Amino acid sequence: RKLSFDEVIKLTSNQFKNLCDFSLWEQFVSSRSMTAKTKLTKNALNTIYKDFQKWGYEGSNQSLKTSITGNYQGLFEPKQQFKPAIQNASQASNRWNEIQQLIEKEEMGNDSFGF
């Protein structure tokens, strides 16, 4: 059975306050409750609860924000913030420098042996 906004808030108020910013949750539920087709069910709430536990507080908030701003019906696992990309680029650059030094050493070594 599809639940009204008030029913969802009543059912989730205690459990979800520790899992996400409750005002974001209310915004999401409000947008989902506008049409009968997109109203939440108890089954959906159980799934969302498990996802929020898995994603943590910040991840749950990010998912809610993405769905609210994108006007999406669903909640999606937040994308990882790939801060290590800079680190990977740095490692690649360092590796390239190592390769260049090895080439130089090899060339110098070859010259001394007359190759």
SULQUI-V496737 format. One record per pair of residues at least 6 apart in sequence whose C-alpha atoms are under 7 Angstrom apart, sorted by the first residue. I is the first residue (numbers start at 1). GAP is how many residues later the second one is. If there is no record, write none. Layout:
BEGIN
<<I | GAP> <I | GAP>>
END
This chain:
BEGIN
<<1 | 40> <2 | 37> <2 | 38> <2 | 39> <3 | 36> <3 | 37> <3 | 38> <4 | 29> <4 | 35> <5 | 24> <5 | 25> <5 | 28> <16 | 6> <19 | 33> <19 | 34> <19 | 37> <19 | 38> <20 | 37> <20 | 40> <20 | 41> <21 | 40> <24 | 40> <25 | 39> <28 | 36> <28 | 40> <32 | 6> <32 | 7> <32 | 8> <32 | 41> <33 | 6> <38 | 35> <52 | 8> <59 | 19> <62 | 16> <63 | 12> <63 | 13> <63 | 14> <63 | 15> <64 | 11> <67 | 6> <67 | 7> <67 | 8>>
END
